[in-house]
Amino acid sequence: MNARYLVFGIIVLWFAGAAFGSDGFTGSWEAEIGISPQQSDPFHSFQSTLDVGLSLSFVTISSVSDFLFDGWLWQGFNLEADLSIVHFDGQILFEPQAGTFLYSQGHLSLDLGMITLGLYGAATGPTQTDSANYGWVFSIAGDILSGMVSFESNTFIGADLSGITFHAVTTQPDSTLISKTFETDPTVDLPPLSFSGQEFKFHALAFGCAEVDSITTFSKTGFESQEIELTFLNMFGLPFNMTLDFIYTLQTKSYVFTPSLETEFGCLSVYTNLLRTGNTITGVEIYGIAFRFTIAGATLTSISNLNTTEYVITTPDFGFLVEPVATAIAEGHLYYPQDYWEVVSLDVDIPPYGCGFSFSVDTFFSTSTGLLFDWAQSTMGVTLALGTSVSASSTITVDTTGFTEWTLSVRVSW
């Protein structure tokens, strides 16, 4: 697929839509600069995203450009159309430095009330090691009994919905912009197109006290896996939820046990695994604890990693939770240094909400500092919101070596 024809098609759609009337331009611009006083080059980081769109009566076209110190990082175009029961959502991604087409995907859905039909299509551009690839996914989903029972069936033809991620090689590996993730992966099989697999999903709410989620997966050679998640809600009349995950494959089976306690003012979550010897459950491993408490516009969050050898604490953009380090690496999740065993975060909104000040402080504790309470780092920040259109923020970071970083950011939307 030639990138020039894709760009030409977007421009044609843009002006064709404008010819029929325009609801106006929308968009946002945000930029962030990081300064490190202790380094020889004080400008530590820079990132900026410009999102400009044109909204018509039923069509929205937008351009998203990402920038880092290395220059123009990504260029994407989005197209969304909504015609009552028919909806289309598509994206195209380019690598600006080399001027190459990387990826495109589209999702066409037909809403028939209780049943929704969907078609996913995606294509990747050629690289030095791989040729261009493409694939399709046919989907049918249904909602029965006012959300109490739902199902989804996906047929994979050279693609699936496991997601595909593109990574950029830059001098800022900790930036949230270095990776782009999309839903449809057309690289699971090679042309010519043929049946690549099948996936069945089922969700049910039983008697208002239990949820059942089932995912059955087939490959082109037959059965692949069965995953069942059973969640008991408000057990014993208390705000106590317990989740059991059962995963079966042709060769193995595994179990995960996750209890959590929720209260009116906050939430206590316990991350656990079942310890097994063969088919015998020998114990329960508690590897993380999370506590969240909100009152009067202030939120206190405490996350503890009890096993820093195998687990990490992810950043807020990736859930702010404790998960296996292997999972974080495989799924491209950013996480704090592995020796950080505790994060305490306080966020305070100062009225009027959405048009005032907000303050935050994040304090990290490490297993390797040897300081009082194992303190490792604190980051303090303040944000000023001028209505919903303009906001500016500033943060400073202090660790065991002293004042290490000062970040300034601004966001404008229209």
N, C-alpha and C positions, 0 to 999 in steps of 0.2 A: 504494500500500500504506500503510495507516495504522499509524503507530508504536505507537499505544496497543494495537492488536490483537496486534502482535508481542510487546510486553512482557507482555501478558496470557497469551499462549501460552507464553512462557518460564516464567512463574510457575506455570502449570498443570502443565507438565512437571516442574518442580522438586518440587512437593509430591506429584505422582503417583508420582514415583520414590521419594520418601521414604516413601511408604505401603508400598512393597514391601520396604523394608529399606535400611539405609544402611551404607556402609563408612567413613563419616566425612568431616569437612571437611578440605580441603587449601587451601594458598594461600601467598602471600608478600606482603611489603610492603617496599619499598625507597624511600629518600628521599635526596636529595642537595642540599646547600646550597653555593653558591659565594659567597665574599666577596672583594671587590676593594678593597684598602686605599687605592689611589690615586684612586678615584672619589669624587665627592661623596656618592653613595648606595652605601655599602659592600656591600649585599646585591646581588650581581651576578646570581645565577641560583638557581633552585629548580626541582626536578622530583621527582615522586613517582608511584609506580605501586602500586596495591592490586589483588591478584589473589586472589579468594576462590572456591573451588569445592566442590562436593559430589560425592563419588565413591560410586556405587552398584555393584551387582554387575557390570553391564555398561555403565553410563552415567555420564558425567562432565559436569556442568554447571558453568560458571564465569562469573564476572563480572570484567571487567578495567576499572579506572578509572585514567585518567592525569590528572595535575594539573601546572600550571605557575604562575608568578607571576600570570598572567592568570586563573587559576581552573581550573575543571573543563574539561579539554581534550577528552577522548574518553571514550565509554562503549561498551564492547563486551560481548557475551555469546557464549560458546562452548558448543557441544553436541557431545559425542563419544560414539558408541555402537559397541560391538564385539560382534557375535553370531556368533562362529566365522567362517564364510565371508563374512558380510555386515558391512560397516563403513560408518559414516556420520560425517562431520565437517562441522560448520557454524559460521558466524560471522555476527554482526549488529553493525553499527556505527552509533552515534548521535552527533550533535553536541549536547552538553548545553546550551550557551549559548542556542541557538535552539530546542532541543527537537525537532530534525528527524531523520528517518531518512535515513541516507546510503547504506547498502549492506548487502546480505546475500548470502551464498553458501553452497552446500552441495555436498558430494561424497559420492556413494553408490557403493560399489564391491562387486563380487562376485568372490571369489577362488575360481577353479575349478582350482587347481593350477598347471599350466603357463600357463593363460590367465586374465587378469583383465579383467572388464568394468567400466566406470566411466561414471557420469553426473555431470556438473558443471552446476550451475544458479546463476545470480547475477542480482541486480536492484539498480538504483540508485534512489534517491528523486528527486523533482522538485527542481529549483533555479530560480533566477530566470531563467536563460537556457535551460535544457534541461528537457524533460519526463522522467518516469520511464521507465526502460528495463530490459530483461531479455533473457536469452538462455541457450542450452544448449550443452553440448559432450558428444558421445558418444565414448567412448574404448574401445579394445581393446588390450591389451598382452600380450606373451608372453615367456617365458624358456625358451630351448632349450639343451640340452647343458650343463647345470649352470652357467649364467651366461656361457658363452662366446659365445652369440648371443642377442640380445634385440631386440624390435621394439615399436613403439607407433604406433597409428593414431588420430588425433583428427579428428572431423568437427565443424565449427563451424556452429552454428545461432544466429546473432545474437550470438555470444560466442566468445572464444578464450582461450588460456592464456598470453597475453603479459604479464599482470599489470596491475593498476590501482592507482594511488597517490592518496591523499587528503592534501592539505597544509592545515595550519592557519596562519592569520596571527596571529603572536604577537610579543611583545617579546623573545623568546629564539630567534632564528633558528638558533643553533648547537646547540639541544637535539636529542637523538636521538628525542624523542617527537613532534616536530611533523608527522611524516608516518606514514601507515599504508598498507602495501602488501598486496594480496591477489592470489591467483593468477588468478582468473577475471575477465575483462574483458567486461562485457555492453554496452559502448558502441561496439563495432566496427561495428555495423549498427543500423538503425532498424526498429521494428515496421512492418508485420507480419513475423513470423519467417519466414526463408527460409534456404536454403543460403548460408553466408558464406565457406566455404573448407575446405581439407583439409590435414592435415599428416601426413607419414610420417617416423618416426624409426627408425634401424637402428644397432645397435652390435654389433661382433664383435671377438673377441680371436683373432688368427691366430698359431699356432705359439708362443704365449707371448712373442713379441718385437715385436708390432705391434698397435695398436688402431685400428679404423676406426669413425668416427661419421658418419652421413649424415642430413641433414634435408632433405626435399623438401616444398615449400610450394606450394599452389594457392589462388588467390582464386576468387571466383565467376565471373571472366571467363577463367580458365585458369591456365597455369603462371606462378608468381611468382618462385621462387628455388630454388637447389640449393646446399647447403653441405656440404662434405666436410672432415672433420678426420682427418688421418692422423698417428698418433704412433708413432715407432720407439722401442722400449724397450731400454735397456742396449746401445747400439750399440758395436761393436768390442770387446765384452766388458767395457766400462767402464760406470760408473754415469752414462751420458750419454743423455738423452732428447731427441728432436727432434720437434717438432710442425709440421705444415703444414696451413694452413687455406685452402681454395679455396671462394670464394663466387661463384656465377653468378646473374645476373638476366637479364631480357630485353634490357636495354640495356648492362649493365656486368658486369665480372668483376674480382675482386680476390684477392690472395694475402697471407697472413700467415705468417711464419716465426718460430718460437719455440723456440730450443734451451735446455736446462736441464741442469745437472750436479748430481747428488745423491750424497752420500757417506754413510758410516756414521754420522758425527757431526753432519752438518748438510746444508744445501742451498744451492746457488748457482744462482740463476735469472737468465737474461739476457733482457730484453724487447727484441724486435727486430721490424722490419718490412722487407719487401722493397721496394727502390726500383725503380720501373719507368718506362720511357719507351715509351708505347704498350703493345705486347705483349712488350717486351724487358726482362728483369731486368738492371738496371745496377749494383746494389749492395745492401748490407745496412745498415740504420740500426739502431744500438743506442741506445735511448732510456732504458733503465733497467737497474739491476743490484740484485738482492736477495740477501742472504746471511743464513742462519740457522744458529746453532750451539748445540747443547744438550749440557750435560755436568754431572753431579752436581747436578741440580736448578736449574741456572742456564741461561737462554736469552739469547743475544746476537743481536740482529737489526740489520742495516744495510741501508737501502734508499736508493738513489741515483737521482735524477731527472736525467738528462743533457740534457734538453730542456725547460726550465721555460716555454718559450713555448707549447708545445702540450700538455704533459702535467702531471699533478699526482700527488701521493702521497695516497691515500685513508686515512681513519682506520681503526683496527683493526676497528671494527664493519662496515666495508665492504671488508674483505679485506687492508688494509695492503699495497697494491700500487701500481704505477705504471700509470696508464691515461690516455687522452686526456681533456682537460678537457671536451670536448664530450660524451663518453660519461658522465662523472661528473654533469654537469648534467642530461642527458636522463634518466638513471636515478635521480636523486635521491640520489646518493652524497655523503656529507660528506667533505671533503678539507681538508688543511692549506693555508695560504696558498701561492699558486702560485709565489712566489719561493723557497720552501723546496726546496733541491736535495738535501738529505741528512737522514735521520733515523736515529739510533743509539739502540736501545732495549735495556735490560738488565733482565731479570726474574729474581728469585732467590726460591726457596721455602726457608724455614728449617724443618726438621723439628720436630714430626711433621707430615707433609703433610696438608693439609685441616683441621688443628687447631693451627695455629701462626702464624708471621709470614710475610709475603711482602713483598718490597721491589721497587720498580721505579723506573727513571729513564729518561726520554726526552729526548734532546738533539737540537735542530733547528739546521740550518745554512742560511743564506740567502745569496742572491746580492747583497743590497742593504745589508748591515750595514757592511762594511768593517772589522769587528773581527777579532781573531785567529782563524784557521781559519774565518772567516765565521760565528761563533757567533751564533745568534739567540734561542734560548729553551731552557730546561731545566725539565722537570716531574718532581718526585720525590714518590713516594708509598709509604705503608706500609699493609698490611692485616692485621688481627688476626681470625682465624677461631676461633670458639668452637664446635667441632664442625662439623656440617653445617647447623645451624639459624640461627646468628647470626654475622654478620661486620660489622666496622666498618673504615672506611678514611679516610685523610686524605692529601691531596696539596697541594703548593705549587708555584707556577709563578713563575719568574724570567726576565725577558727583558731587552732592552737598556735599558729604562726603569727596571728595578728589580723589587722584589717586587710582582707584579701580581694574584695570585689564590691563595686558600686554599679548598680544597674539603673538605667533610666529608660522608660518606655512611654509611648503615647499611642492612643487609638482614637481614630475619627471614623464615624459612620454616617451615612446619609441615605 
